[in-house]
Amino acid sequence: MAVMALVPLITKVIIDDVISDKTRSMATWAGLFLGAAVVVYVLTYIRRYYGGRLALDVQHDLRTEMYGTITRLDGRRQDELSTGQVVGRATSDLQLIQGLLFMLPMTIGNLLLFLISS
């Protein structure tokens, strides 16, 4: 996010000093601009990868715990359960949790970008 906050400043220098005043070299600032783009791409990929991995790991753990809880019930209690409702509700709840955990690193990153750019 710190690199993303610097990109508009690099753009400002390119427009003001390189194009308008011709006091700085275009190659240096264009290289910095492209380097910043590559760094942002790589770090965004890493952030999304670990966000997705966290979400899937938590979802797997919750599914395993839910399965364990259901299998610990005796036969009569298992027969009383409405299988379709349990599976449907569990699936929708787990998808909501997975979506939240997947978006959490990106949300934190956007908050950091807001704080850095202020």
Biopython code that builds the backbone (N, CA, C, O; Angstrom):
import numpy as np
from Bio.PDB.StructureBuilder import StructureBuilder

atoms = [
    (1, "MET", "N", (0.818, -1.189, 0.000)),
    (1, "MET", "CA", (0.000, 0.000, 0.000)),
    (1, "MET", "C", (0.861, 1.251, 0.000)),
    (1, "MET", "O", (0.478, 2.275, -0.566)),
    (2, "ALA", "N", (2.022, 1.170, 0.632)),
    (2, "ALA", "CA", (2.928, 2.324, 0.622)),
    (2, "ALA", "C", (3.404, 2.616, -0.796)),
    (2, "ALA", "O", (3.530, 3.777, -1.188)),
    (3, "VAL", "N", (3.667, 1.562, -1.562)),
    (3, "VAL", "CA", (4.094, 1.757, -2.955)),
    (3, "VAL", "C", (2.952, 2.342, -3.774)),
    (3, "VAL", "O", (3.173, 3.210, -4.619)),
    (4, "MET", "N", (1.727, 1.872, -3.527)),
    (4, "MET", "CA", (0.569, 2.420, -4.255)),
    (4, "MET", "C", (0.354, 3.888, -3.916)),
    (4, "MET", "O", (-0.116, 4.658, -4.753)),
    (5, "ALA", "N", (0.697, 4.280, -2.692)),
    (5, "ALA", "CA", (0.571, 5.682, -2.318)),
    (5, "ALA", "C", (1.622, 6.542, -3.016)),
    (5, "ALA", "O", (1.412, 7.740, -3.207)),
    (6, "LEU", "N", (2.750, 5.942, -3.399)),
    (6, "LEU", "CA", (3.805, 6.688, -4.089)),
    (6, "LEU", "C", (3.570, 6.846, -5.588)),
    (6, "LEU", "O", (4.133, 7.751, -6.203)),
    (7, "VAL", "N", (2.756, 5.992, -6.182)),
    (7, "VAL", "CA", (2.531, 6.038, -7.631)),
    (7, "VAL", "C", (2.005, 7.403, -8.101)),
    (7, "VAL", "O", (2.504, 7.914, -9.104)),
    (8, "PRO", "N", (1.026, 8.017, -7.427)),
    (8, "PRO", "CA", (0.598, 9.353, -7.877)),
    (8, "PRO", "C", (1.710, 10.403, -7.765)),
    (8, "PRO", "O", (1.748, 11.345, -8.558)),
    (9, "LEU", "N", (2.607, 10.252, -6.799)),
    (9, "LEU", "CA", (3.717, 11.202, -6.678)),
    (9, "LEU", "C", (4.702, 11.043, -7.834)),
    (9, "LEU", "O", (5.227, 12.032, -8.345)),
    (10, "ILE", "N", (4.951, 9.809, -8.242)),
    (10, "ILE", "CA", (5.818, 9.573, -9.399)),
    (10, "ILE", "C", (5.169, 10.147, -10.655)),
    (10, "ILE", "O", (5.848, 10.751, -11.486)),
    (11, "THR", "N", (3.870, 9.963, -10.794)),
    (11, "THR", "CA", (3.144, 10.519, -11.940)),
    (11, "THR", "C", (3.248, 12.042, -11.945)),
    (11, "THR", "O", (3.429, 12.647, -13.001)),
    (12, "LYS", "N", (3.137, 12.653, -10.788)),
    (12, "LYS", "CA", (3.249, 14.112, -10.668)),
    (12, "LYS", "C", (4.622, 14.590, -11.132)),
    (12, "LYS", "O", (4.725, 15.569, -11.872)),
    (13, "VAL", "N", (5.675, 13.900, -10.697)),
    (13, "VAL", "CA", (7.025, 14.292, -11.097)),
    (13, "VAL", "C", (7.199, 14.126, -12.604)),
    (13, "VAL", "O", (7.808, 14.975, -13.254)),
    (14, "ILE", "N", (6.672, 13.044, -13.160)),
    (14, "ILE", "CA", (6.797, 12.829, -14.607)),
    (14, "ILE", "C", (6.108, 13.944, -15.375)),
    (14, "ILE", "O", (6.661, 14.471, -16.341)),
    (15, "ILE", "N", (4.910, 14.304, -14.953)),
    (15, "ILE", "CA", (4.171, 15.351, -15.678)),
    (15, "ILE", "C", (4.806, 16.719, -15.464)),
    (15, "ILE", "O", (5.018, 17.457, -16.427)),
    (16, "ASP", "N", (5.114, 17.067, -14.217)),
    (16, "ASP", "CA", (5.610, 18.413, -13.925)),
    (16, "ASP", "C", (7.059, 18.621, -14.332)),
    (16, "ASP", "O", (7.383, 19.605, -14.996)),
    (17, "ASP", "N", (7.935, 17.696, -13.937)),
    (17, "ASP", "CA", (9.362, 17.936, -14.136)),
    (17, "ASP", "C", (9.915, 17.355, -15.439)),
    (17, "ASP", "O", (10.822, 17.930, -16.040)),
    (18, "VAL", "N", (9.373, 16.224, -15.871)),
    (18, "VAL", "CA", (9.918, 15.580, -17.071)),
    (18, "VAL", "C", (9.283, 16.147, -18.330)),
    (18, "VAL", "O", (9.990, 16.525, -19.264)),
    (19, "ILE", "N", (7.964, 16.210, -18.366)),
    (19, "ILE", "CA", (7.271, 16.641, -19.585)),
    (19, "ILE", "C", (7.206, 18.159, -19.692)),
    (19, "ILE", "O", (7.533, 18.722, -20.737)),
    (20, "SER", "N", (6.785, 18.830, -18.614)),
    (20, "SER", "CA", (6.597, 20.291, -18.690)),
    (20, "SER", "C", (7.919, 21.054, -18.632)),
    (20, "SER", "O", (8.230, 21.818, -19.545)),
    (21, "ASP", "N", (8.700, 20.854, -17.567)),
    (21, "ASP", "CA", (9.920, 21.647, -17.366)),
    (21, "ASP", "C", (11.153, 21.043, -18.028)),
    (21, "ASP", "O", (12.131, 21.754, -18.262)),
    (22, "LYS", "N", (11.128, 19.771, -18.330)),
    (22, "LYS", "CA", (12.261, 19.049, -18.911)),
    (22, "LYS", "C", (13.524, 19.184, -18.057)),
    (22, "LYS", "O", (14.627, 19.352, -18.579)),
    (23, "THR", "N", (13.341, 19.107, -16.730)),
    (23, "THR", "CA", (14.486, 19.223, -15.820)),
    (23, "THR", "C", (14.964, 17.858, -15.316)),
    (23, "THR", "O", (16.028, 17.770, -14.701)),
    (24, "ARG", "N", (14.209, 16.814, -15.562)),
    (24, "ARG", "CA", (14.595, 15.480, -15.103)),
    (24, "ARG", "C", (14.542, 14.495, -16.268)),
    (24, "ARG", "O", (13.915, 14.752, -17.296)),
    (25, "SER", "N", (15.212, 13.371, -16.082)),
    (25, "SER", "CA", (15.287, 12.352, -17.125)),
    (25, "SER", "C", (14.033, 11.471, -17.134)),
    (25, "SER", "O", (13.573, 11.013, -16.087)),
    (26, "MET", "N", (13.505, 11.252, -18.298)),
    (26, "MET", "CA", (12.312, 10.429, -18.439)),
    (26, "MET", "C", (12.610, 8.965, -18.124)),
    (26, "MET", "O", (11.778, 8.286, -17.523)),
    (27, "ALA", "N", (13.768, 8.474, -18.514)),
    (27, "ALA", "CA", (14.094, 7.055, -18.325)),
    (27, "ALA", "C", (14.089, 6.683, -16.846)),
    (27, "ALA", "O", (13.577, 5.622, -16.485)),
    (28, "THR", "N", (14.635, 7.515, -15.999)),
    (28, "THR", "CA", (14.692, 7.227, -14.563)),
    (28, "THR", "C", (13.293, 7.131, -13.971)),
    (28, "THR", "O", (12.967, 6.172, -13.271)),
    (29, "TRP", "N", (12.487, 8.114, -14.252)),
    (29, "TRP", "CA", (11.150, 8.161, -13.659)),
    (29, "TRP", "C", (10.208, 7.142, -14.279)),
    (29, "TRP", "O", (9.342, 6.601, -13.590)),
    (30, "ALA", "N", (10.363, 6.874, -15.556)),
    (30, "ALA", "CA", (9.558, 5.817, -16.183)),
    (30, "ALA", "C", (9.946, 4.455, -15.606)),
    (30, "ALA", "O", (9.087, 3.603, -15.377)),
    (31, "GLY", "N", (11.251, 4.257, -15.372)),
    (31, "GLY", "CA", (11.708, 3.016, -14.739)),
    (31, "GLY", "C", (11.148, 2.868, -13.328)),
    (31, "GLY", "O", (10.718, 1.781, -12.941)),
    (32, "LEU", "N", (11.152, 3.953, -12.560)),
    (32, "LEU", "CA", (10.560, 3.915, -11.223)),
    (32, "LEU", "C", (9.067, 3.603, -11.284)),
    (32, "LEU", "O", (8.547, 2.848, -10.463)),
    (33, "PHE", "N", (8.389, 4.190, -12.264)),
    (33, "PHE", "CA", (6.956, 3.962, -12.433)),
    (33, "PHE", "C", (6.676, 2.496, -12.753)),
    (33, "PHE", "O", (5.782, 1.889, -12.164)),
    (34, "LEU", "N", (7.441, 1.928, -13.687)),
    (34, "LEU", "CA", (7.261, 0.526, -14.049)),
    (34, "LEU", "C", (7.671, -0.399, -12.901)),
    (34, "LEU", "O", (7.026, -1.420, -12.662)),
    (35, "GLY", "N", (8.739, -0.040, -12.197)),
    (35, "GLY", "CA", (9.156, -0.825, -11.037)),
    (35, "GLY", "C", (8.088, -0.838, -9.955)),
    (35, "GLY", "O", (7.823, -1.873, -9.344)),
    (36, "ALA", "N", (7.476, 0.316, -9.722)),
    (36, "ALA", "CA", (6.393, 0.391, -8.734)),
    (36, "ALA", "C", (5.217, -0.469, -9.163)),
    (36, "ALA", "O", (4.590, -1.127, -8.332)),
    (37, "ALA", "N", (4.913, -0.469, -10.459)),
    (37, "ALA", "CA", (3.802, -1.294, -10.953)),
    (37, "ALA", "C", (4.089, -2.778, -10.739)),
    (37, "ALA", "O", (3.193, -3.531, -10.359)),
    (38, "VAL", "N", (5.318, -3.200, -10.977)),
    (38, "VAL", "CA", (5.679, -4.604, -10.780)),
    (38, "VAL", "C", (5.610, -4.972, -9.303)),
    (38, "VAL", "O", (5.096, -6.034, -8.951)),
    (39, "VAL", "N", (6.123, -4.104, -8.439)),
    (39, "VAL", "CA", (6.089, -4.360, -6.997)),
    (39, "VAL", "C", (4.648, -4.454, -6.506)),
    (39, "VAL", "O", (4.313, -5.353, -5.735)),
    (40, "VAL", "N", (3.790, -3.529, -6.949)),
    (40, "VAL", "CA", (2.376, -3.564, -6.553)),
    (40, "VAL", "C", (1.724, -4.852, -7.032)),
    (40, "VAL", "O", (0.957, -5.465, -6.290)),
    (41, "TYR", "N", (2.015, -5.273, -8.257)),
    (41, "TYR", "CA", (1.434, -6.509, -8.793)),
    (41, "TYR", "C", (1.854, -7.717, -7.964)),
    (41, "TYR", "O", (1.013, -8.528, -7.576)),
    (42, "VAL", "N", (3.147, -7.839, -7.691)),
    (42, "VAL", "CA", (3.653, -9.001, -6.952)),
    (42, "VAL", "C", (3.086, -9.027, -5.532)),
    (42, "VAL", "O", (2.628, -10.068, -5.062)),
    (43, "LEU", "N", (3.117, -7.893, -4.862)),
    (43, "LEU", "CA", (2.626, -7.863, -3.482)),
    (43, "LEU", "C", (1.107, -8.055, -3.401)),
    (43, "LEU", "O", (0.607, -8.639, -2.440)),
    (44, "THR", "N", (0.377, -7.568, -4.401)),
    (44, "THR", "CA", (-1.070, -7.794, -4.433)),
    (44, "THR", "C", (-1.364, -9.269, -4.660)),
    (44, "THR", "O", (-2.282, -9.819, -4.052)),
    (45, "TYR", "N", (-0.598, -9.908, -5.523)),
    (45, "TYR", "CA", (-0.761, -11.342, -5.749)),
    (45, "TYR", "C", (-0.517, -12.120, -4.460)),
    (45, "TYR", "O", (-1.287, -13.017, -4.117)),
    (46, "ILE", "N", (0.545, -11.777, -3.753)),
    (46, "ILE", "CA", (0.866, -12.459, -2.493)),
    (46, "ILE", "C", (-0.241, -12.242, -1.469)),
    (46, "ILE", "O", (-0.651, -13.177, -0.780)),
    (47, "ARG", "N", (-0.721, -11.010, -1.373)),
    (47, "ARG", "CA", (-1.783, -10.704, -0.420)),
    (47, "ARG", "C", (-3.053, -11.483, -0.737)),
    (47, "ARG", "O", (-3.691, -12.021, 0.169)),
    (48, "ARG", "N", (-3.424, -11.550, -2.001)),
    (48, "ARG", "CA", (-4.627, -12.300, -2.385)),
    (48, "ARG", "C", (-4.443, -13.803, -2.184)),
    (48, "ARG", "O", (-5.372, -14.503, -1.781)),
    (49, "TYR", "N", (-3.240, -14.289, -2.468)),
    (49, "TYR", "CA", (-2.971, -15.712, -2.291)),
    (49, "TYR", "C", (-3.134, -16.103, -0.826)),
    (49, "TYR", "O", (-3.830, -17.069, -0.512)),
    (50, "TYR", "N", (-2.498, -15.357, 0.066)),
    (50, "TYR", "CA", (-2.590, -15.711, 1.476)),
    (50, "TYR", "C", (-3.981, -15.443, 2.049)),
    (50, "TYR", "O", (-4.413, -16.146, 2.963)),
    (51, "GLY", "N", (-4.683, -14.443, 1.530)),
    (51, "GLY", "CA", (-6.066, -14.223, 1.948)),
    (51, "GLY", "C", (-6.955, -15.393, 1.561)),
    (51, "GLY", "O", (-7.766, -15.857, 2.363)),
    (52, "GLY", "N", (-6.802, -15.871, 0.331)),
    (52, "GLY", "CA", (-7.573, -17.031, -0.122)),
    (52, "GLY", "C", (-7.202, -18.292, 0.623)),
    (52, "GLY", "O", (-8.061, -19.106, 0.963)),
    (53, "ARG", "N", (-5.919, -18.447, 0.872)),
    (53, "ARG", "CA", (-5.470, -19.636, 1.609)),
    (53, "ARG", "C", (-6.007, -19.642, 3.032)),
    (53, "ARG", "O", (-6.441, -20.679, 3.533)),
    (54, "LEU", "N", (-5.976, -18.480, 3.682)),
    (54, "LEU", "CA", (-6.532, -18.362, 5.028)),
    (54, "LEU", "C", (-8.009, -18.717, 5.033)),
    (54, "LEU", "O", (-8.475, -19.454, 5.902)),
    (55, "ALA", "N", (-8.748, -18.186, 4.056)),
    (55, "ALA", "CA", (-10.183, -18.455, 3.978)),
    (55, "ALA", "C", (-10.460, -19.938, 3.772)),
    (55, "ALA", "O", (-11.346, -20.497, 4.419)),
    (56, "LEU", "N", (-9.723, -20.571, 2.891)),
    (56, "LEU", "CA", (-9.949, -21.994, 2.636)),
    (56, "LEU", "C", (-9.531, -22.861, 3.820)),
    (56, "LEU", "O", (-10.192, -23.857, 4.114)),
    (57, "ASP", "N", (-8.454, -22.501, 4.498)),
    (57, "ASP", "CA", (-8.029, -23.266, 5.674)),
    (57, "ASP", "C", (-9.057, -23.179, 6.800)),
    (57, "ASP", "O", (-9.364, -24.180, 7.447)),
    (58, "VAL", "N", (-9.583, -21.985, 7.028)),
    (58, "VAL", "CA", (-10.609, -21.823, 8.068)),
    (58, "VAL", "C", (-11.869, -22.582, 7.682)),
    (58, "VAL", "O", (-12.490, -23.227, 8.527)),
    (59, "GLN", "N", (-12.253, -22.509, 6.401)),
    (59, "GLN", "CA", (-13.434, -23.232, 5.950)),
    (59, "GLN", "C", (-13.251, -24.734, 6.151)),
    (59, "GLN", "O", (-14.174, -25.413, 6.600)),
    (60, "HIS", "N", (-12.087, -25.254, 5.827)),
    (60, "HIS", "CA", (-11.828, -26.681, 6.017)),
    (60, "HIS", "C", (-11.918, -27.058, 7.489)),
    (60, "HIS", "O", (-12.518, -28.077, 7.833)),
    (61, "ASP", "N", (-11.328, -26.246, 8.357)),
    (61, "ASP", "CA", (-11.384, -26.524, 9.795)),
    (61, "ASP", "C", (-12.821, -26.509, 10.313)),
    (61, "ASP", "O", (-13.201, -27.358, 11.119)),
    (62, "LEU", "N", (-13.617, -25.547, 9.851)),
    (62, "LEU", "CA", (-15.011, -25.473, 10.300)),
    (62, "LEU", "C", (-15.822, -26.661, 9.790)),
    (62, "LEU", "O", (-16.648, -27.212, 10.519)),
    (63, "ARG", "N", (-15.587, -27.057, 8.537)),
    (63, "ARG", "CA", (-16.297, -28.229, 8.002)),
    (63, "ARG", "C", (-15.922, -29.496, 8.785)),
    (63, "ARG", "O", (-16.781, -30.329, 9.074)),
    (64, "THR", "N", (-14.648, -29.632, 9.120)),
    (64, "THR", "CA", (-14.199, -30.793, 9.875)),
    (64, "THR", "C", (-14.828, -30.818, 11.262)),
    (64, "THR", "O", (-15.270, -31.868, 11.726)),
    (65, "GLU", "N", (-14.870, -29.675, 11.917)),
    (65, "GLU", "CA", (-15.498, -29.588, 13.245)),
    (65, "GLU", "C", (-16.994, -29.893, 13.171)),
    (65, "GLU", "O", (-17.536, -30.581, 14.036)),
    (66, "MET", "N", (-17.656, -29.379, 12.137)),
    (66, "MET", "CA", (-19.087, -29.620, 11.988)),
    (66, "MET", "C", (-19.357, -31.110, 11.747)),
    (66, "MET", "O", (-20.283, -31.678, 12.327)),
    (67, "TYR", "N", (-18.556, -31.730, 10.902)),
    (67, "TYR", "CA", (-18.708, -33.160, 10.645)),
    (67, "TYR", "C", (-18.498, -33.957, 11.932)),
    (67, "TYR", "O", (-19.252, -34.882, 12.234)),
    (68, "GLY", "N", (-17.466, -33.583, 12.681)),
    (68, "GLY", "CA", (-17.203, -34.266, 13.943)),
    (68, "GLY", "C", (-18.344, -34.117, 14.928)),
    (68, "GLY", "O", (-18.682, -35.066, 15.636)),
    (69, "THR", "N", (-18.935, -32.950, 14.980)),
    (69, "THR", "CA", (-20.061, -32.717, 15.887)),
    (69, "THR", "C", (-21.265, -33.562, 15.488)),
    (69, "THR", "O", (-21.921, -34.153, 16.345)),
    (70, "ILE", "N", (-21.554, -33.621, 14.203)),
    (70, "ILE", "CA", (-22.716, -34.393, 13.748)),
    (70, "ILE", "C", (-22.489, -35.890, 13.962)),
    (70, "ILE", "O", (-23.414, -36.606, 14.345)),
    (71, "THR", "N", (-21.275, -36.363, 13.721)),
    (71, "THR", "CA", (-21.034, -37.795, 13.882)),
    (71, "THR", "C", (-20.995, -38.221, 15.352)),
    (71, "THR", "O", (-21.136, -39.409, 15.644)),
    (72, "ARG", "N", (-20.808, -37.293, 16.269)),
    (72, "ARG", "CA", (-20.833, -37.634, 17.688)),
    (72, "ARG", "C", (-22.259, -37.795, 18.219)),
    (72, "ARG", "O", (-22.457, -38.326, 19.312)),
    (73, "LEU", "N", (-23.244, -37.343, 17.456)),
    (73, "LEU", "CA", (-24.637, -37.519, 17.878)),
    (73, "LEU", "C", (-25.015, -38.996, 17.794)),
    (73, "LEU", "O", (-24.514, -39.731, 16.943)),
    (74, "ASP", "N", (-25.895, -39.413, 18.676)),
    (74, "ASP", "CA", (-26.342, -40.809, 18.593)),
    (74, "ASP", "C", (-27.299, -40.959, 17.408)),
    (74, "ASP", "O", (-27.715, -39.967, 16.810)),
    (75, "GLY", "N", (-27.639, -42.190, 17.077)),
    (75, "GLY", "CA", (-28.454, -42.483, 15.902)),
    (75, "GLY", "C", (-29.806, -41.796, 15.919)),
    (75, "GLY", "O", (-30.250, -41.293, 14.886)),
    (76, "ARG", "N", (-30.476, -41.762, 17.074)),
    (76, "ARG", "CA", (-31.794, -41.139, 17.176)),
    (76, "ARG", "C", (-31.711, -39.643, 16.904)),
    (76, "ARG", "O", (-32.562, -39.095, 16.203)),
    (77, "ARG", "N", (-30.694, -38.973, 17.451)),
    (77, "ARG", "CA", (-30.529, -37.521, 17.234)),
    (77, "ARG", "C", (-30.183, -37.239, 15.773)),
    (77, "ARG", "O", (-30.629, -36.234, 15.221)),
    (78, "GLN", "N", (-29.404, -38.099, 15.147)),
    (78, "GLN", "CA", (-29.079, -37.899, 13.734)),
    (78, "GLN", "C", (-30.322, -38.046, 12.871)),
    (78, "GLN", "O", (-30.479, -37.324, 11.886)),
    (79, "ASP", "N", (-31.212, -38.974, 13.229)),
    (79, "ASP", "CA", (-32.448, -39.153, 12.476)),
    (79, "ASP", "C", (-33.378, -37.955, 12.620)),
    (79, "ASP", "O", (-34.162, -37.681, 11.711)),
    (80, "GLU", "N", (-33.312, -37.240, 13.732)),
    (80, "GLU", "CA", (-34.168, -36.070, 13.953)),
    (80, "GLU", "C", (-33.723, -34.860, 13.128)),
    (80, "GLU", "O", (-34.511, -33.946, 12.883)),
    (81, "LEU", "N", (-32.469, -34.859, 12.705)),
    (81, "LEU", "CA", (-31.962, -33.739, 11.916)),
    (81, "LEU", "C", (-32.555, -33.748, 10.513)),
    (81, "LEU", "O", (-32.721, -34.801, 9.897)),
    (82, "SER", "N", (-32.866, -32.572, 10.028)),
    (82, "SER", "CA", (-33.282, -32.427, 8.636)),
    (82, "SER", "C", (-32.001, -32.227, 7.816)),
    (82, "SER", "O", (-31.416, -31.143, 7.816)),
    (83, "THR", "N", (-31.579, -33.272, 7.128)),
    (83, "THR", "CA", (-30.282, -33.284, 6.457)),
    (83, "THR", "C", (-30.137, -32.134, 5.466)),
    (83, "THR", "O", (-29.101, -31.470, 5.429)),
    (84, "GLY", "N", (-31.151, -31.902, 4.680)),
    (84, "GLY", "CA", (-31.088, -30.824, 3.684)),
    (84, "GLY", "C", (-30.902, -29.464, 4.319)),
    (84, "GLY", "O", (-30.124, -28.647, 3.827)),
    (85, "GLN", "N", (-31.612, -29.211, 5.413)),
    (85, "GLN", "CA", (-31.469, -27.921, 6.089)),
    (85, "GLN", "C", (-30.090, -27.768, 6.704)),
    (85, "GLN", "O", (-29.482, -26.702, 6.613)),
    (86, "VAL", "N", (-29.599, -28.818, 7.325)),
    (86, "VAL", "CA", (-28.284, -28.742, 7.969)),
    (86, "VAL", "C", (-27.202, -28.482, 6.931)),
    (86, "VAL", "O", (-26.358, -27.604, 7.114)),
    (87, "VAL", "N", (-27.225, -29.239, 5.848)),
    (87, "VAL", "CA", (-26.201, -29.078, 4.812)),
    (87, "VAL", "C", (-26.327, -27.719, 4.135)),
    (87, "VAL", "O", (-25.323, -27.042, 3.912)),
    (88, "GLY", "N", (-27.554, -27.314, 3.804)),
    (88, "GLY", "CA", (-27.766, -26.024, 3.154)),
    (88, "GLY", "C", (-27.336, -24.859, 4.025)),
    (88, "GLY", "O", (-26.660, -23.941, 3.561)),
    (89, "ARG", "N", (-27.725, -24.899, 5.271)),
    (89, "ARG", "CA", (-27.360, -23.822, 6.197)),
    (89, "ARG", "C", (-25.855, -23.794, 6.436)),
    (89, "ARG", "O", (-25.246, -22.724, 6.455)),
    (90, "ALA", "N", (-25.262, -24.952, 6.617)),
    (90, "ALA", "CA", (-23.819, -25.012, 6.851)),
    (90, "ALA", "C", (-23.052, -24.491, 5.637)),
    (90, "ALA", "O", (-22.077, -23.754, 5.785)),
    (91, "THR", "N", (-23.490, -24.870, 4.444)),
    (91, "THR", "CA", (-22.811, -24.419, 3.233)),
    (91, "THR", "C", (-22.895, -22.910, 3.079)),
    (91, "THR", "O", (-21.889, -22.263, 2.789)),
    (92, "SER", "N", (-24.073, -22.344, 3.268)),
    (92, "SER", "CA", (-24.204, -20.890, 3.108)),
    (92, "SER", "C", (-23.425, -20.138, 4.183)),
    (92, "SER", "O", (-22.796, -19.123, 3.885)),
    (93, "ASP", "N", (-23.455, -20.613, 5.420)),
    (93, "ASP", "CA", (-22.699, -19.946, 6.483)),
    (93, "ASP", "C", (-21.195, -20.027, 6.227)),
    (93, "ASP", "O", (-20.477, -19.047, 6.426)),
    (94, "LEU", "N", (-20.723, -21.177, 5.793)),
    (94, "LEU", "CA", (-19.299, -21.322, 5.521)),
    (94, "LEU", "C", (-18.849, -20.464, 4.336)),
    (94, "LEU", "O", (-17.736, -19.938, 4.340)),
    (95, "GLN", "N", (-19.695, -20.323, 3.340)),
    (95, "GLN", "CA", (-19.350, -19.467, 2.206)),
    (95, "GLN", "C", (-19.276, -18.006, 2.629)),
    (95, "GLN", "O", (-18.414, -17.267, 2.152)),
    (96, "LEU", "N", (-20.161, -17.585, 3.509)),
    (96, "LEU", "CA", (-20.105, -16.213, 4.018)),
    (96, "LEU", "C", (-18.820, -15.970, 4.802)),
    (96, "LEU", "O", (-18.178, -14.932, 4.641)),
    (97, "ILE", "N", (-18.451, -16.912, 5.638)),
    (97, "ILE", "CA", (-17.212, -16.780, 6.409)),
    (97, "ILE", "C", (-16.002, -16.778, 5.482)),
    (97, "ILE", "O", (-15.072, -15.995, 5.674)),
    (98, "GLN", "N", (-16.013, -17.652, 4.477)),
    (98, "GLN", "CA", (-14.907, -17.696, 3.525)),
    (98, "GLN", "C", (-14.797, -16.372, 2.771)),
    (98, "GLN", "O", (-13.693, -15.859, 2.594)),
    (99, "GLY", "N", (-15.909, -15.818, 2.329)),
    (99, "GLY", "CA", (-15.880, -14.532, 1.632)),
    (99, "GLY", "C", (-15.344, -13.418, 2.502)),
    (99, "GLY", "O", (-14.569, -12.579, 2.044)),
    (100, "LEU", "N", (-15.758, -13.412, 3.762)),
    (100, "LEU", "CA", (-15.272, -12.393, 4.697)),
    (100, "LEU", "C", (-13.766, -12.520, 4.896)),
    (100, "LEU", "O", (-13.047, -11.522, 4.850)),
    (101, "LEU", "N", (-13.291, -13.724, 5.113)),
    (101, "LEU", "CA", (-11.862, -13.920, 5.343)),
    (101, "LEU", "C", (-11.035, -13.659, 4.089)),
    (101, "LEU", "O", (-9.890, -13.218, 4.185)),
    (102, "PHE", "N", (-11.600, -13.924, 2.918)),
    (102, "PHE", "CA", (-10.883, -13.639, 1.678)),
    (102, "PHE", "C", (-10.729, -12.136, 1.480)),
    (102, "PHE", "O", (-9.691, -11.672, 1.008)),
    (103, "MET", "N", (-11.758, -11.379, 1.838)),
    (103, "MET", "CA", (-11.731, -9.931, 1.636)),
    (103, "MET", "C", (-11.006, -9.177, 2.749)),
    (103, "MET", "O", (-10.648, -8.013, 2.570)),
    (104, "LEU", "N", (-10.788, -9.814, 3.877)),
    (104, "LEU", "CA", (-10.194, -9.136, 5.023)),
    (104, "LEU", "C", (-8.817, -8.548, 4.732)),
    (104, "LEU", "O", (-8.601, -7.379, 5.051)),
    (105, "PRO", "N", (-7.873, -9.281, 4.146)),
    (105, "PRO", "CA", (-6.568, -8.655, 3.858)),
    (105, "PRO", "C", (-6.663, -7.479, 2.890)),
    (105, "PRO", "O", (-5.929, -6.500, 3.032)),
    (106, "MET", "N", (-7.561, -7.567, 1.908)),
    (106, "MET", "CA", (-7.717, -6.460, 0.967)),
    (106, "MET", "C", (-8.336, -5.239, 1.650)),
    (106, "MET", "O", (-7.963, -4.103, 1.356)),
    (107, "THR", "N", (-9.277, -5.476, 2.558)),
    (107, "THR", "CA", (-9.893, -4.375, 3.284)),
    (107, "THR", "C", (-8.874, -3.693, 4.183)),
    (107, "THR", "O", (-8.820, -2.464, 4.245)),
    (108, "ILE", "N", (-8.076, -4.476, 4.870)),
    (108, "ILE", "CA", (-7.028, -3.904, 5.720)),
    (108, "ILE", "C", (-6.034, -3.115, 4.869)),
    (108, "ILE", "O", (-5.596, -2.035, 5.266)),
    (109, "GLY", "N", (-5.679, -3.645, 3.713)),
    (109, "GLY", "CA", (-4.777, -2.936, 2.806)),
    (109, "GLY", "C", (-5.348, -1.620, 2.334)),
    (109, "GLY", "O", (-4.627, -0.624, 2.268)),
    (110, "ASN", "N", (-6.627, -1.591, 2.005)),
    (110, "ASN", "CA", (-7.260, -0.345, 1.574)),
    (110, "ASN", "C", (-7.327, 0.676, 2.704)),
    (110, "ASN", "O", (-7.165, 1.873, 2.467)),
    (111, "LEU", "N", (-7.564, 0.214, 3.929)),
    (111, "LEU", "CA", (-7.540, 1.131, 5.073)),
    (111, "LEU", "C", (-6.141, 1.709, 5.274)),
    (111, "LEU", "O", (-5.990, 2.898, 5.556)),
    (112, "LEU", "N", (-5.119, 0.863, 5.129)),
    (112, "LEU", "CA", (-3.744, 1.358, 5.224)),
    (112, "LEU", "C", (-3.438, 2.375, 4.132)),
    (112, "LEU", "O", (-2.791, 3.389, 4.394)),
    (113, "LEU", "N", (-3.895, 2.116, 2.923)),
    (113, "LEU", "CA", (-3.698, 3.067, 1.831)),
    (113, "LEU", "C", (-4.363, 4.397, 2.147)),
    (113, "LEU", "O", (-3.798, 5.456, 1.877)),
    (114, "PHE", "N", (-5.546, 4.347, 2.710)),
    (114, "PHE", "CA", (-6.246, 5.576, 3.089)),
    (114, "PHE", "C", (-5.461, 6.339, 4.149)),
    (114, "PHE", "O", (-5.312, 7.558, 4.062)),
    (115, "LEU", "N", (-4.955, 5.613, 5.157)),
    (115, "LEU", "CA", (-4.201, 6.265, 6.222)),
    (115, "LEU", "C", (-2.872, 6.833, 5.716)),
    (115, "LEU", "O", (-2.463, 7.919, 6.126)),
    (116, "ILE", "N", (-2.204, 6.103, 4.831)),
    (116, "ILE", "CA", (-0.924, 6.577, 4.292)),
    (116, "ILE", "C", (-1.119, 7.804, 3.411)),
    (116, "ILE", "O", (-0.311, 8.732, 3.448)),
    (117, "SER", "N", (-2.184, 7.811, 2.624)),
    (117, "SER", "CA", (-2.396, 8.923, 1.692)),
    (117, "SER", "C", (-2.986, 10.153, 2.365)),
    (117, "SER", "O", (-3.034, 11.220, 1.754)),
    (118, "SER", "N", (-3.430, 10.031, 3.596)),
    (118, "SER", "CA", (-4.014, 11.196, 4.292)),
    (118, "SER", "C", (-2.958, 12.164, 4.769)),
    (118, "SER", "O", (-3.286, 13.188, 5.368)),
]
sb = StructureBuilder()
sb.init_structure("model")
sb.init_model(0)
sb.init_chain("A")
sb.init_seg("    ")
for serial, (resi, resn, name, xyz) in enumerate(atoms, 1):
    if name == "N":
        sb.init_residue(resn, " ", resi, " ")
    sb.init_atom(name, np.array(xyz, "f"), 0.0, 1.0, " ", f" {name:<3s}", serial, name[0])
structure = sb.get_structure()
